[in-house]
Amino acid sequence: MSDLQALKEKLLTEVTGADDEAAIEAVRVNALGKKGSISELLKTLGTMSPEERQTRGAAINALKTDVFDAITARKSALKDAAIAQRLARETVDISLPVRSSPAERGRIHPISQIIDEITAIFADMGFSIAEGPDIETDYYNFTALNFPEGHPAREMHDTFFFNPDENGERKVLRTHTSPVQVRTMEAQKPPIRIIIPGKTYRQDSDATHSPMFHQVEGLVVDTKSNVANMRWILEEFCKAFFEVDDVTMRFRPSFFPFTEPSFEVDIQCDRSSGPIVKFGEGTDWMEILGCGMVHPNVLRAGGLDPDVYQGFAWGMGLDRIAMLKYGMPDLRNFFDADVRWMSHYGFRPLDMPTLFGGLSA
């Protein structure tokens, strides 16, 4: 019986030494599998005499039972230990705040928000949105807008020109959204009431300028439009956009090739609060846009008779008025794609601007 005792001690040592479920399964297979050491002993029972089977067989069966019970107990202990280890590793602190959903974490870029705000204001006045290509011809970008030959805006240091095509024509990245005015007049009969938000391109870069920036301009063409109409529209826009009850504006004579007369528009403000400019109060003035009556040559380029129709137009930088309204100090941050900046200055996706609910509520 010494061989059975030695095998028992060997197997129990292996059972005790198994440190995971895979190891204890290997011990079970080596002992109780089809070719295991105890299974091989059980195969010898058929060759024994009845007397040997009573003694030797009983001892082998007892060995099998002891080893099986030891393996079962060890396997159960290892399984419990594995569960406890996994629970410890995957513990969830239920006191931690629930992660916000992507819709709550996401932010609308300030420029997109500003376009929505402006659209809401002018749509309430009966304006529609017009769009045009970013890559323009020299005709629509300059000639049709009454830019004379040799005008500084046509120079390389101001404008992004493309290489000449097979016809020798050099297209440009539009320097303003004004080409859409001519395209609209060509395609639509007056009365015309449109705003044109979009990207524009000029070779300039610093804290308040960018090679690619955003503009919005408006155009009204009919038979009776005048400067008084334009002033009222601009005053109502500024009151709604800056969310103040009243604004004081002044019109200074200026020059633009595509308008005559032309004006620079200043709005009264208070700059004593640093980057946040307060409109509708204070004793300071800030220029925010340019405007004027549409030049007769531009009306002619759009296919309209200036003796019958007249109109007015205005334009402003979207990036700049966003900086003024929301106190953003550096235009370059608009294009850095910095998640921290977006988290601070961005708008929640579902906070759509409305006139009755507040543009930036």
Phi, psi and omega per residue, in radians:
M1 nan -0.121 -3.084
S2 -1.134 -0.546 3.129
D3 -1.185 -0.656 3.101
L4 -1.193 -0.673 3.118
Q5 -1.130 -0.722 3.133
A6 -1.137 -0.701 3.124
L7 -1.153 -0.669 3.137
K8 -1.100 -0.809 -3.132
E9 -1.097 -0.691 3.136
K10 -1.113 -0.805 -3.116
L11 -1.176 -0.702 3.134
L12 -1.144 -0.584 3.075
T13 -1.142 -0.720 3.101
E14 -1.128 -0.691 3.099
V15 -1.073 -0.800 -3.130
T16 -1.131 -0.592 -3.094
G17 -1.425 -0.184 3.126
A18 -1.179 2.202 -3.048
D19 -1.911 0.045 3.019
D20 -2.701 3.026 -3.046
E21 -1.155 -0.558 3.108
A22 -1.160 -0.686 -3.129
A23 -1.192 -0.727 -3.127
I24 -1.222 -0.519 3.074
E25 -1.184 -0.637 3.090
A26 -1.135 -0.690 3.090
V27 -1.098 -0.728 -3.135
R28 -1.095 -0.764 -3.137
V29 -1.114 -0.729 -3.123
N30 -1.200 -0.409 -3.114
A31 -1.748 -0.800 -2.974
L32 -2.016 0.013 3.098
G33 -1.212 3.126 -3.091
K34 -1.009 -0.592 3.138
K35 -1.989 0.409 3.128
G36 -1.276 2.874 -3.063
S37 -1.107 -0.710 3.127
I38 -1.277 -0.655 3.104
S39 -1.086 -0.641 3.105
E40 -1.142 -0.647 3.095
L41 -1.159 -0.670 -3.139
L42 -1.141 -0.480 3.119
K43 -1.186 -0.361 -3.117
T44 -1.427 -0.146 -3.084
L45 -1.108 -0.521 -3.103
G46 -1.229 -0.338 -3.123
T47 -1.645 -0.039 -3.074
M48 -1.581 2.718 3.030
S49 -1.296 2.852 -3.139
P50 -1.000 -0.646 -3.130
E51 -1.177 -0.750 3.137
E52 -1.161 -0.618 -3.111
R53 -1.140 -0.605 -3.125
Q54 -1.148 -0.643 -3.096
T55 -1.629 -0.958 -3.097
R56 -1.170 -0.736 -3.123
G57 -1.110 -0.739 -3.142
A58 -1.083 -0.674 -3.123
A59 -1.178 -0.706 3.139
I60 -1.150 -0.736 3.115
N61 -1.113 -0.658 3.099
A62 -1.130 -0.700 3.088
L63 -1.074 -0.762 -3.141
K64 -1.068 -0.768 -3.125
T65 -1.106 -0.779 -3.120
D66 -1.095 -0.766 -3.133
V67 -1.176 -0.735 3.128
F68 -1.068 -0.783 3.131
D69 -1.106 -0.682 3.131
A70 -1.143 -0.735 3.128
I71 -1.124 -0.758 3.140
T72 -1.068 -0.784 -3.135
A73 -1.130 -0.734 -3.122
R74 -1.183 -0.683 3.131
K75 -1.106 -0.742 3.111
S76 -1.089 -0.723 3.140
A77 -1.144 -0.738 3.134
L78 -1.152 -0.654 3.125
K79 -1.142 -0.749 3.102
D80 -1.102 -0.703 3.134
A81 -1.138 -0.689 3.133
A82 -1.140 -0.707 3.108
I83 -1.121 -0.759 3.139
A84 -1.102 -0.701 3.123
Q85 -1.145 -0.715 3.139
R86 -1.167 -0.701 3.099
L87 -1.088 -0.689 3.119
A88 -1.168 -0.653 -3.105
R89 -1.289 -0.576 -3.061
E90 -1.846 0.443 -3.137
T91 -1.095 2.337 3.093
V92 -1.910 2.186 3.109
D93 -1.441 1.794 -3.066
I94 -1.235 -0.142 3.091
S95 -1.456 -0.205 3.110
L96 -1.234 2.598 3.122
P97 -1.180 2.601 3.125
V98 -1.236 2.393 3.106
R99 -1.078 2.381 3.119
S100 -1.251 2.707 -3.122
S101 -1.316 2.805 3.090
P102 -0.974 -0.601 3.137
A103 -1.153 -0.528 3.116
E104 -1.434 -0.576 -3.123
R105 -1.388 -0.533 -3.086
G106 -1.153 2.753 -3.132
R107 -2.385 2.509 3.036
I108 -1.509 2.319 3.135
H109 -1.102 2.468 -3.123
P110 -0.932 -0.633 3.135
I111 -1.131 -0.744 3.089
S112 -1.075 -0.693 3.120
Q113 -1.142 -0.742 -3.130
I114 -1.094 -0.722 3.109
I115 -1.079 -0.720 3.107
D116 -1.129 -0.680 3.128
E117 -1.115 -0.827 -3.131
I118 -1.122 -0.704 3.107
T119 -1.061 -0.733 3.137
A120 -1.094 -0.699 -3.114
I121 -1.166 -0.911 -3.052
F122 -1.309 -0.496 3.057
A123 -1.093 -0.611 3.107
D124 -1.178 -0.394 3.088
M125 -1.589 0.010 3.103
G126 1.650 0.287 3.130
F127 -1.579 2.635 3.008
S128 -1.970 2.927 -3.111
I129 -1.723 2.351 3.071
A130 -2.110 2.624 -3.126
E131 -2.350 2.788 3.095
G132 -2.640 3.033 -3.084
P133 -1.266 2.583 3.051
D134 -1.292 -0.547 3.105
I135 -1.673 2.006 -3.030
E136 -2.026 2.824 3.004
T137 -1.465 2.797 3.077
D138 -1.047 -0.566 -3.117
Y139 -1.107 -0.931 -3.087
Y140 -1.253 -0.573 -3.085
N141 -1.373 -0.537 -3.065
F142 -2.213 -1.099 -2.953
T143 -1.039 -0.848 -3.114
A144 -1.166 -0.306 3.129
L145 -1.740 0.318 3.005
N146 1.228 0.458 3.013
F147 -1.406 2.069 -3.136
P148 -1.270 2.791 3.035
E149 -1.042 2.402 -3.136
G150 1.502 0.035 3.105
H151 -1.114 2.452 -3.090
P152 -0.976 -0.534 -3.114
A153 -1.147 -0.326 3.127
R154 -1.444 -0.144 -3.033
E155 -1.283 2.729 -3.110
M156 -1.064 -0.578 -3.050
H157 -1.298 -0.151 3.101
D158 -1.893 -0.527 -2.933
T159 -2.107 2.510 3.042
F160 -1.536 1.847 3.125
F161 -1.681 2.526 2.986
F162 -1.527 2.870 3.053
N163 -1.148 2.623 -3.135
P164 -1.061 2.509 3.074
D165 -1.502 -2.959 -3.070
E166 -1.139 -0.345 3.100
N167 -1.653 0.067 -3.124
G168 1.419 0.080 -3.131
E169 -1.482 2.380 -3.140
R170 -1.922 1.969 3.073
K171 -1.406 2.874 -3.065
V172 -2.336 2.718 2.860
L173 -1.331 2.161 -2.972
R174 -0.975 2.380 -3.113
T175 -1.563 -0.143 3.091
H176 -2.797 2.987 3.125
T177 -1.569 0.051 -3.084
S178 -1.070 -0.495 3.082
P179 -0.960 -0.469 3.134
V180 -1.167 -0.463 3.073
Q181 -1.019 -0.884 -3.105
V182 -1.145 -0.755 3.137
R183 -1.058 -0.666 3.141
T184 -1.206 -0.750 3.120
M185 -1.103 -0.600 3.094
E186 -1.171 -0.564 -3.007
A187 -1.754 -0.221 -3.002
Q188 -2.385 2.379 3.081
K189 -1.393 2.522 3.042
P190 -1.076 2.723 0.096
P191 -1.315 2.516 -3.136
I192 -2.108 2.251 3.049
R193 -2.441 1.744 -3.074
I194 -2.343 2.705 2.865
I195 -2.102 2.629 -3.018
I196 -2.280 1.550 3.025
P197 -1.493 2.527 3.122
G198 3.051 3.101 -3.140
K199 -1.517 2.534 3.055
T200 -2.389 2.878 -2.960
Y201 -2.437 2.223 3.044
R202 -2.572 2.684 -3.085
Q203 -1.463 1.453 -3.131
D204 -2.733 2.420 -3.107
S205 -2.722 2.068 2.982
D206 -2.870 -2.846 -3.054
A207 -1.110 -0.406 -3.122
T208 -2.107 0.127 3.111
H209 -2.383 2.610 3.136
S210 -2.455 2.537 3.102
P211 -1.021 -0.545 3.029
M212 -2.107 2.178 -3.131
F213 -2.499 -3.094 -3.039
H214 -2.111 2.441 3.078
Q215 -2.245 2.774 2.910
V216 -2.383 2.360 3.043
E217 -2.388 2.782 -3.127
G218 -2.142 2.717 3.134
L219 -2.474 2.286 3.024
V220 -2.207 2.204 3.085
V221 -2.335 2.175 2.996
D222 -2.778 -2.755 -3.086
T223 -1.669 -0.212 -3.025
K224 -2.278 0.079 -3.098
S225 -1.107 2.536 -3.081
N226 -2.611 3.121 -3.081
V227 -1.113 -0.629 3.129
A228 -1.077 -0.727 3.081
N229 -1.063 -0.771 -3.125
M230 -1.089 -0.752 -3.139
R231 -1.075 -0.747 -3.139
W232 -1.091 -0.775 -3.140
I233 -1.059 -0.771 -3.109
L234 -1.188 -0.659 3.096
E235 -1.138 -0.777 3.129
E236 -1.123 -0.673 3.099
F237 -1.085 -0.850 -3.089
C238 -1.099 -0.687 3.113
K239 -1.104 -0.767 -3.123
A240 -1.232 -0.750 -3.059
F241 -1.192 -0.807 -3.130
F242 -1.508 -0.005 3.032
E243 0.978 0.939 3.074
V244 -2.220 2.799 -3.089
D245 -1.374 -0.473 -3.087
D246 -2.659 2.609 3.061
V247 -2.358 2.608 3.037
T248 -1.974 2.161 -3.073
M249 -2.092 2.640 2.994
R250 -2.304 2.496 -3.111
F251 -1.893 2.095 3.114
R252 -1.847 2.364 3.095
P253 -1.033 2.433 -3.141
S254 -2.566 -2.922 3.113
F255 -2.451 2.223 2.935
F256 -2.334 2.417 -3.103
P257 -1.039 -0.497 -2.995
F258 -1.713 0.039 3.076
T259 -2.333 2.637 3.094
E260 -2.819 1.962 0.017
P261 -1.304 2.842 -3.128
S262 -2.085 2.621 -3.101
F263 -2.439 2.566 2.846
E264 -1.744 2.364 -3.065
V265 -1.903 2.175 3.055
D266 -1.872 2.619 3.090
I267 -2.187 2.389 -3.115
Q268 -1.194 2.446 -3.054
C269 -2.727 3.054 3.084
D270 -2.181 2.056 -3.106
R271 -1.806 0.254 -3.048
S272 -1.295 -0.169 -3.084
S273 -1.709 0.394 3.111
G274 1.409 -2.312 -3.076
P275 -1.204 -0.382 3.118
I276 -1.443 2.018 3.113
V277 -1.703 2.203 -3.138
K278 -1.706 2.136 -3.136
F279 -1.732 2.723 -3.114
G280 1.484 0.142 3.132
E281 -2.750 3.033 3.084
G282 1.522 -3.095 -3.091
T283 -2.125 0.090 3.123
D284 -1.559 2.895 3.079
W285 -2.256 2.531 3.107
M286 -2.428 2.267 3.092
E287 -1.333 2.252 -3.076
I288 -2.146 -0.335 -3.100
L289 -2.845 2.928 3.027
G290 -2.098 2.649 -3.086
C291 -2.769 3.126 3.094
G292 2.853 3.056 3.057
M293 -1.402 2.378 -3.079
V294 -1.053 2.262 -3.118
H295 -1.114 2.442 3.121
P296 -0.964 -0.585 3.128
N297 -1.150 -0.573 3.105
V298 -1.239 -0.688 3.072
L299 -1.067 -0.746 3.116
R300 -1.092 -0.723 3.120
A301 -1.088 -0.508 3.099
G302 -1.490 0.064 3.103
G303 1.469 0.334 -3.118
L304 -1.963 2.618 3.131
D305 -1.523 2.000 -3.121
P306 -1.171 -0.220 3.054
D307 -1.403 -0.236 3.136
V308 -1.896 -0.773 -3.052
Y309 -1.928 2.636 3.002
Q310 -2.519 2.830 -3.090
G311 -2.813 3.048 3.065
F312 -2.410 2.741 -3.107
A313 -2.515 2.763 3.084
W314 -2.608 2.786 3.132
G315 -2.653 2.609 3.131
M316 -2.650 2.775 3.106
G317 -1.490 2.121 3.135
L318 -1.101 -0.733 -3.115
D319 -1.073 -0.717 -3.074
R320 -1.191 -0.780 -3.127
I321 -1.241 -0.445 3.016
A322 -1.159 -0.746 3.096
M323 -1.077 -0.712 -3.134
L324 -1.175 -0.744 -3.063
K325 -1.268 -0.693 -3.007
Y326 -1.926 0.165 3.016
G327 1.180 0.729 3.117
M328 -1.636 2.124 -2.974
P329 -1.411 -0.414 -2.987
D330 -2.353 2.116 -3.118
L331 -1.104 -0.542 -3.069
R332 -1.096 -0.449 3.118
N333 -1.121 -0.400 3.134
F334 -1.070 -0.456 -3.000
F335 -2.001 0.170 -3.094
D336 -1.479 -0.288 -3.106
A337 1.006 0.686 3.114
D338 -1.524 2.061 -3.081
V339 -1.071 -0.607 3.139
R340 -1.129 -0.735 3.130
W341 -1.154 -0.722 3.126
M342 -1.126 -0.657 3.135
S343 -1.122 -0.583 -3.103
H344 -1.419 -0.823 -3.021
Y345 -1.734 -0.241 -3.100
G346 -1.252 2.967 -3.097
F347 -2.048 2.580 3.137
R348 -1.141 2.474 -3.019
P349 -1.012 -0.569 -3.055
L350 -1.651 0.030 3.111
D351 -1.515 1.300 -3.109
M352 -1.347 2.325 -3.136
P353 -1.248 2.308 3.064
T354 -2.411 2.649 -3.137
L355 -1.211 -0.629 -3.109
F356 -1.415 -0.447 -3.129
G357 -1.708 -0.110 -3.089
G358 1.720 2.205 -3.057
L359 -1.046 -0.802 -3.062
S360 -2.002 0.514 -3.125
A361 -1.143 nan nan
